[in-house]
Amino acid sequence: MPKLYPEALAFCILWAALAVAGFALVDWKAGIALSVGLFLIIMPASAVILSRTSNFALERAVRWGILIIAGLVLLSVADLG
């Protein structure tokens, strides 16, 4: 069985929690947008950073930054509604 990395597992859990929060706080479209939309943003960003710099710390910071910004945007949209 492959080794589980706590940081990667935490990231996936928080990503799923953010999508569920989008569904609960806004509507199902927000949940889908956070689930699929973040995939379409995070994965290419990670690939570009790693292919150009091979800097895993930078990739990790960008990935977590995108997730944090998405959470802040979700909270802002939820407050407006």
C-alpha positions in Angstrom: 0.0 0.0 0.0 1.4 3.4 -0.9 2.5 5.8 1.9 0.0 8.5 2.9 1.4 12.0 3.2 -0.3 14.0 5.9 0.0 17.3 4.1 -1.5 16.0 0.9 -4.3 14.2 2.8 -5.1 17.4 4.7 -5.2 19.3 1.5 -7.6 16.9 -0.1 -9.9 16.8 3.0 -10.0 20.6 3.1 -10.7 20.8 -0.6 -13.6 18.4 -0.2 -14.8 20.3 2.9 -14.7 23.6 0.9 -16.8 22.1 -1.9 -19.3 20.8 0.7 -19.4 24.2 2.4 -20.1 25.8 -1.0 -23.0 23.5 -1.5 -24.3 24.1 2.1 -23.7 27.9 2.2 -24.6 29.0 -1.3 -26.0 26.3 -3.6 -25.1 23.1 -5.5 -23.6 25.2 -8.3 -21.0 26.6 -5.9 -20.2 23.1 -4.7 -19.6 21.9 -8.2 -17.6 25.1 -9.1 -15.4 24.6 -6.1 -14.8 21.0 -6.8 -14.2 21.0 -10.5 -13.1 24.7 -10.8 -10.3 24.3 -8.3 -9.2 21.2 -10.1 -9.0 23.1 -13.3 -6.9 25.8 -11.6 -4.7 24.0 -9.1 -3.5 21.1 -11.3 -2.2 23.2 -14.2 -0.7 25.7 -11.8 1.1 22.9 -9.9 2.3 21.4 -13.2 3.7 24.7 -14.5 5.5 25.5 -11.3 7.0 22.1 -11.0 8.0 21.8 -14.6 9.7 25.3 -14.7 11.2 25.5 -11.2 11.1 22.0 -9.7 10.5 23.9 -6.4 8.1 21.8 -4.3 7.9 24.4 -1.6 6.7 27.1 -4.1 4.2 24.6 -5.6 2.9 23.8 -2.1 2.5 27.5 -1.2 0.7 28.3 -4.4 -1.6 25.3 -4.0 -2.5 26.2 -0.4 -2.8 29.9 -1.4 -5.4 29.1 -4.1 -7.4 27.0 -1.6 -7.3 29.8 1.0 -8.4 32.4 -1.5 -11.2 30.2 -2.7 -12.4 29.8 0.9 -12.3 33.6 1.4 -14.3 34.1 -1.8 -16.8 31.5 -0.7 -17.3 33.2 2.7 -17.7 36.6 1.0 -20.3 35.2 -1.4 -22.1 33.4 1.4 -22.3 36.7 3.4 -23.8 38.5 0.4 -26.6 36.0 -0.1 
